[in-house]
């Protein structure tokens, strides 16, 4: 499951994994250490390899460091390609909810209002700045012949994603659309 920050990758991936009764792997959880420290690439790749060592799993995240490890092994890549307005609305509400609730994320990290919403490292600004880049990046990746073995699903709205999830949930993991 790939897409811009705030598009709903983790939510959709968790729901799909639950329906299929297979592991869900959230790349952010493997990437971020305490105090928002990033795992070195070698450690991150080792964590991802270990988490995806089985045959069936659903992964969400956009990390280039592990694309070469994951994409040759997947049968389907789902791209949440939502409009910028949808993404900004979602990431803003998610950030505010996390700040207010003091929700613990990965390795004890929590979003803070200044840093996550308004600061230099704002996840909202990150979504704004990376939306167009992600769209170009995934359009190019979906066109590469080396990924011809991969079923590429491009979902352009939350409504379409809900319908896709409902259909995919009725299928076996290896048979999903």
Buried (B, 14 or more C-beta within 10 A) or exposed (E): BBBBBBBBBBBBBBBBBEBBEBEBBBBBBBBBBEEBEEBEEEEBBBBBEEBBEEEBBBBBBBBEBBBEBBBEEBEBBBBBBBEEEBBBEBBBEBBBEBBEEEEEBBBEBBBBBEBBBEEEEBBBBBBBEBBEEBBEBBEEBBEEEEBEEBEBBBBEEBEBBEEBBEEBEEEEBEEBE
